[in-house]
């Protein structure tokens, strides 16, 4: 099988021939279909917004190879968000066919979108996914009648178990090789105006059209009618997971469950991360790796600048192991173990619903919590994920809040190593400062940025036990991505530290910033290295502090400054790309000023309190 996968941003993809579009509402399992049909794995999750741009892969059908395009999940084709606009542009680009994924447990919502897609006069194959969950919930669906109503083949599937994919391939091959006169397959309702003949606002047009808000009711009513005819509810008793999923979205017992989940997750990440670091990685680094490289290089390189750059105090082969392998990697590994489990269960959208009222007091809808939780892994995909927001104001607010107060997993690992080594209370205090800044930034930006915030509309996924195979594959992919994408910039920062130390540049910067570093923040001069390296990678603002003999107040101050410090180069780049350079510079300058200001206040107030004791 020829395999190729692109996170497609190039507009030329629209011009490709032999395109097949993969469409559906959010959270129906499209990414699983894409992975199976193209042979290329992409991360799929049990919540909305996994795909916010589009993915391209090659899919062989018969003796031809087609380009399968995984479009963002949408609820309508009204182009009210960037995700919907992407879907409309591709539907207008003359695709060969559409593979439309329906959720068997929420058929009505998928049918409403399918009726809109039919307007484009493109042949459609329907994949009815999660039929096993529907049966568990007591829903029986007449597949033949549904196929008749939709005017195209409907294939029952269980994507996570890879059931139904052979039939999907066969149906797609039949459709794409059909004679042009047969290309109406997948479009049943002739009263729906074809998109190609639509002229929005045409006074003489009386056929249903989504460009007129009043006609949205038509699609809902038609979808509701089809669903009533093909679905039989046998009133099966809700399972324990179904009842638990509903309970998690109510204040009681939802809030206690949320607190328990957060505390348990934090405990696992901190406890297991510290154990992995202390029992395995620190002995490996201190007793084997560092002595080995020092011994090797000392044999062939005389004492001097080059040897110091390689294996000196800030030597590349010393701190790359001490800071990256022993400090950051253990917490990253455990975080992904926990995070991947939580997202595959479908719990995170329930948190969004549960805390929607709280988030609205800040100025954003509860759905933004999903992007915030993604940012604990890395801010880059979280910022890209804000494309699913329906207003620019919400995108800007969520992005700014993430950049100010949400540490990525590497930064979190560094903060845990610094504060957790002294006291769990110091770590919790650092988290408290982050929460305070997070909410303050939300309140300020809600007044600063112009625009509106739309009501929360979010797909409530089924609460599921994660599929073991999908879980381990996703975990492996995420760890590999971290090692490939994050290690490079971190190693660059380590190399900068080694060269700056030996070249005397670090001392010059320390002298220049001494009034701020020592006078205002109360930190030792050597801590200036963190401010320099933090520009490359945010966690590197904290890592150098571990080698210093800091007081508890200095630890806390350094942790807060490192937490709030400017976005790393990768985040700065994505800010400039997603918004503009002005926004990127503004956020970077604001976070830096805030970090120095808050850190200095903590130092001054802390010094005053300690002087009174």
N, C-alpha and C positions, 0 to 999 in steps of 0.2 A: 504494500500500500504506500502510495506517495504521501508523505506527511509534511504539512507546512502549517504554521500558525502565526498570525499577525494580530497584535492589538492595533486594530486598524484606525488610523487617523487620516490617512491619505485620501483626499477626495477622488482620486483616480480610481479607487476601488468601485465607485459608483458606475464607472464605465466598463467594468469587466463584463464579458459575455459568460453565458452558462452559470449565472448566479442562482442559487436557491436560498431563500430567506428563511431563517428560523425565528418564529415570532410567538408571542403569547403574553399574557399578563405577567406581572412580577411574581417571582417565587412559584413557578409551575414546573421547574426542573429543566429549563432549556439548556443550561450549561452542561448538564449530564448528557443530554442528547448530542450536543456539539462534541463533547469529548469522545463519545462512543462512535459517532458517525465519521469523525475525521481522524481518530486515533491519536489525538493530541489532548493531553489533560489540561483543563483550566479549572480554577478554583470555583466550586459551586457551593452555595450556602443555603441554609434553611431560613432565609429572610430576603426581603426585597433589596434591589439595588446592586446585586453582584456585578451585573454588566451595565455600565452607564455609557460606554461608547459603543463599539461593536467589535466582535472577534471574527476573523476570517480563517478558514481552514479548507484544505482540499479533500473532497469526498468522491471516491470512484463509484460510478453507477454504470454497470455493463462495461462497454469498451470506451467510455468517456469519463473524464474527470471534471467535476463541478466545484465551484467555489461556494462553500456553505458559509453564510454570513449570520452570525448570532447577534440579533438586534437587541437593544435594551428592552426590558419588559415595560409595557405601557398599559394604561387602562383605556385610553381613547386614541384617536388619530387626529386630535384637534391641534397638535403642535403647541400645547401650552407650556411645555418644558423642553429642554434640549434633547432629552431621551425620545420624546414623541416626535420632535422635528427630524431626528435621525431616521426614525422608522418611516416617516412620510417620504423623505427624500429617496430612500431605497425602494419603496413601493412604486415610486414614479420612474425608476431607472430601468424598467423593462426586465424584471427577473423572470426566470424560466418557470419557477413554481415557488410556493410557500409551504413550509412545514409548520403548521400551527398547533401549538401544544395547549391542550385544555386541561384544567384541573378537575378531576372527577368529583372532588368534594365541594367544589364551588363552581358548578357548571354555568350558572347564569352570568357571572361576571365575564367569563371567557367567551361565551356566546355573543355578548354585547359587542366586544371588540372584534370578534370574527365577522359579524355582520358588516362592520365598517370596512374591514379588510377586503370583503367581497366586492366592494365598490370599485376596486382597482382592476377587475377583470383579469386576475392572475389565477391559474389553477392552484388549488389548495388540497393538501393532504392533512387530515386532522389526527393528532396523536392524543388519545384520551389517557392522560397519565394519572397515576396514583389510584388505580381502580381497586387495589387491595385495601387502601385506607377507606375508600368509599364503602366497600362491602362491610368493613369493620364498623362503620358508622350507620349501617342499615340502609344504604342507598343502592338501589338496583337500577341500572341504566340500560335501556333498550338500544343497543349499538346500531342495529339495522334501521330502526326508526330515526335515530339521530343522524345517521348517514343520509337517509332520505331527506330529512328536513334541511340539512346543510348542502345537499347536492354534491357530495364528495365522499371519498373513503374515510372512514373513522376506524383507527386502529387502537384497541385497548393496550396499554403499556404499564409496566412497573419499572421505571427508569433505573432506580437504584439497584434493581436485581437484573438489569439488562434484558428484560422480557419484552418482546414485541418489536425489537429492532430489525429483525430479518423481514418482517412484514412491512415495516416502515420503508426499508430500502426498495422492496418490490413495488410498493405503491408509488413511491417517488419515480421509479424508473418508468412505470406505466404512464404516469402523468407527463413527464418531460419528453417522452417519445411519441406522445399522442399527436394526431394531425392538428393543425392550427384550428380547424373548425370545431375541435373537441375541447378547446382550451377554456370553455366555460365551466369545466369540472371544478367543484368546490364553491360554486355560486348558485344558490337556489332561489333567492328572492328577487324576481324581476322588477318589483316595485321600487327597489333601491337604486337610486341614480348612480350610474357608473362615474367614477371619479374623473375620468378623462374628458367627460362632457360637462363637468360641473363648472358653472360660473358663479362664484360666491356673490350673493346679493342680487341675483337675477330675479326681477319681480315676477316674470312669467313662469318661473319654475315652481312646481307644486309637489315635487317628489322629496322624500326625506333626505336631508343633507346635514352633516354635523357642523357645517359652517354656520348654521342657524341654531342658536341655543335651544329653541323650543322643540327642535326635531330630535334632540338627544333623548327625549322621552319615548320617541318611537322605537329606538334601538333597545332601550331597557324593556319596554313592553313586549316587543317581539322576542327578545331573549328569554324573558320570563315565561312567555307562552310556550316556547319550545321546551324549556326546562320542565315545565309542568307536564308536558305530554310524554317526555321520554324518561323522567325520573320517578321511581316509586320508592317511597320511604316506608320501610317495613317496621319502623319504630323500634329498632334494636336498642338495647340498653347501652347508654354511653359507657365507654371503657374508662378505666382509672385515669389514663393519660388524657382523655377528652375532658373529664371533670377537673383534673388538675390544671389543664391549660386554661380553662375558663376561670378557675379560682385565682390564678396568677395575675389576672388583669383587674381584679377587684382590690380595693384598699385593704380589706381583710379577707383572706390572709396574704394578699399579694405583697404588701410592704414588708411584713416579717420574712416572707420567703426571699424577697429581693435582698434584704440585709444579710440573711443567712448565706445566700449564694455568693454575695460580694465578699463577706468575711471568710467563707470557706475557700474561695478562689484565691484571695490574698494570702491566706495561710498556707495553701498548697504551694503557690509560687515562691513565697519567701522561704518556707521551711524546706521544701525539696531543693530549691535553688541553692540555699546556704549549705545544705548537706552535700549536694553534688560538688559544690565548690571546695568545701573543706576536706571531704573524704577522698575525692578523686583528682580534681583539677589543680588545686594548689600544690599538693605533693608532686604531681606530675611536672608542673612548671618549675617549682623551686628545687626539686631533687634530681630531675632528669633533663628537661629540655634546656633550661638556661645554663646549667653547668656544662652540658654537652657542647652547645654552641660557643661558649666562652673558651672551652678547651680547644676546639677546632680552630677558631680564628686566632687565638693566641699563639698557636704553633707557626702560623704562616705570615702574620702581620705584626710588625714591631709596635710597641706602645706609642701612642700618638693619637692624632685627631681621627683618623680612619677607624682605628680599633675602638675608640670611644663611641663613634657614631654607630658602630655595629653592635658592640656588647658592653658599652659603658653604662653610666647611671641611667641615662635616657636612651640607651642603645636600641636600635631597631629590633634586634633579636631578643631583647630583654622585655621591653614594655609592650611589644606586640603580643607576647605570650601572657604577661602579667595583667595587662589591661583588657585585652580582647578575650583571650581564651579563658582565663581564670576569673575575670570580673564580670563580663557581660554575657558570654555564651550560656552559662548554666541557667540564668534567669530567662533568657530568650527561649531556650528549649522547653522549660516547664510552662512558660506563659503560653506558647503555642499549643501545648498539650491541653491546657485548660480552655483556652479561647476557642479552639477548633471544636471541642466537645460542646461548649455552650451554644455556638452558632449552629451546629448541626441538629441540636435538639429543637430549635425553633423558639428558644426562650427570649432572645433579644428583642424581637418585635413586641413581645408582651411587656417588656420593660418600657418600651416606647409608649405604649398605650397607658400603662400604669402611671407614668410620670408626665403625661402630656400636660396636665394642669400646672404642674410645677414648672416645666420648661416654658410654658406660655407666660408665666409671671416674669420670666427672664426676657422673653421676647421672641422665642422660636417655638416650633411645634415639637411634640415628643419624638417624632420620627428622626429628628436630628441626633438623638442619642445613639442611633446605630452608627452614624459616621464618627461620633465621638469615641465609641468603643473600638471602631476600626483604627482610629488614630493611635490607640494604645499599642497597636502593632507597628504602624508607620503612618505618618501624616500624609504622605503623598497619595496613596489610594483613597484615603479618607477625603482629601480635598477634591480629588477627581469624582468621588462618589457624590459630592454635593451637586453635581449636574442634574441629579434626579429631583432637586428642589424646583418648585414651580415659580419662584420669584428670585430676582437677583439679590434683593435685600437679605433673604434667608441664606443664600449661598455665602454672601460676604460675612454675615454674622457668625455662622457656624465655622467658617474658615478662620476668622479672627480669633474666636474662642479657642479653637484647637491649637493655633500657633502660640497663643499666650500661655495656656495652662494645662495642656494635655501632653505628657511625656511619651515618646515612643518607647518600645520595649527595651531597646538598648539603653536609652537614658534611664528608664525605670530600673533596669538592672544595676546601673552605676549608682543611682540614688539609694537603692536597697543595700548595696554593699557599703556605702558610706555611712548612712544613718542607722541601718539595721545592726551594724557591727557594734554600735554604742548602745542603742536603746530602741525598742519597738515604739516607744512613745515619741521619740524624735521623728521616726518615720511617719507615724500617724499625724504629727504636727505639720510635717511637710505636705502631706496629703490635704490637711485642712487648709493650709495656705493656698494650695492649688485650687481647691473647690471655691474658696472665697474669691480669688482672682477670676476664676471661670465665670461665676455668676455676676460679678461686678462688670466684667468686660461685656457680657451679654446685655446687661441693663444699659450701659453707656452706648454701645453700638446700636441698640434698638432705637435710640433717640438720634444717634448720629447719622445712620444710614437711612435714606429716604425709601419709601415703598411700603408694601403690605406683606403680611404673612398669611398664607392660605390655611384653611382648616386641615386637620390631620386626616389623611386618607391612606391607610396602610393595610396591606394584605396580612391577615392573621393566619400564619402557617399552622399546620398540624403539629402538635407536640409529639415528637418522635424519638425513639431510641436511635442514636446514630448508627448508620450502616458501617460495620467494622472495616470492610475493604475500602470504602470511600474515605473513611476517617483517616486511616493510616496513609493512604496515597496523598491526601491533602496535606497531612502533617509533614510528610516527606518533602513535598513540593515547597511548602512554606519555609522549612528549614534550609532547603537548598537555595531558595531565592535569597534568604537572609545571608547565607554564606557567600553567595556570588555577588549580590548587589551591595550589601552593606560593608563587607570586609574590605573592599577596595578603598573606599574613602577613609575608613578607619586606619588602614595601613598607611595611606598617604599622610594622615594626621600624625601618626607615629614617626614617620620619616621626617616630617617638618620639625617635630619636637627634638629629634636627635640632632639635626643640622643646626637649628636655632641655638641649642644649648652650646654646641662646640664653637659656633661662629660668633658667639657673644651677642647675638641679636636678642636673645631672651633677656639678658641683663639690661640692654638698652631700653627695651619695651617696659621692663619692670621699673626702671628709673623714671620713665616718662609717666607711667600710670600709678606711681607710688602714692600720690595724694588720694586717689580714688581707692586703690586696693588696700592700702594700709590705713590711711587717715579716715576714710568714710566707711569702708566695709570691715575694717579691723582684721583683715586677712594677712598672712605672711606674703612677702614679695614674690616668693616662688609660685604662688597661686595664680599669677598673671598668665602662666602657661595655659591654664584652662580657658581663659578668655580668648587666647589666640587660636587654640585648637578647636574650640567650640564653633568657630565659623565654618569649619569643614564638616564636623559631625557634632551634633548637640551633646551627645553623651560624653564627648571628650572635654567638655567644660567641667565635668565632675571627676573623671578618672584620675587626673593628676593629683587631686586632693587626697587620695588614698595613701600616697607615699609621704604625706606631710604629717607632722606631729601636731594635730589641731586640738584646740579646746572644744568642749561641747558646743559653745556658742559659735565658734568659727565653723564647726561642722554644719550646724543648722543654717547659718548665713550662707555658706558655700553651696549647700544643697538647694536653697531657695533661689539663689542667683543662677545656678546651673539649670534649675527647672524652668525659670522664666526667660532665659537667655534667648538671643535672636535665633530664628530658624536656620537650620543647616543649609548648605548649598543646594541640595536636592529639593528641599521644600521651597527655597527662594525661587528656584527655576520653575517649579510647577505653579507657583503663585503668579509669576510673570506671564506664563503661558495661558493659564486659565482666566486670568483677569487682565492685568497689564503691569508694566514695570512700576508705575506710580503706586499701585496697591502693594506690590512686593516690597518696595523701599519703605513705604509708610508703616507696614506691619513690622518689618525688621527693625526700624528705628524705634517704634513704640515699645516692642518687647524688650529691647536693649535698655532703654531708659527706665522702663518699669522694673527690670531685674536689678539694676544698680540702685534705684530709689528704694525699693522694698527691702533689698538686702541691707542697705545702709540704715534704714529705720529699725530693722531687727537688731542690728549690731548696737545702735545707740540706746534703744530701749532696753535691750538685754544687759548692756554694760551698766546702765543706770540701776536696774533691778538688782543685779549682782552686787553693786556697790552699797546697796541699802541693806543687804542681808548680813 
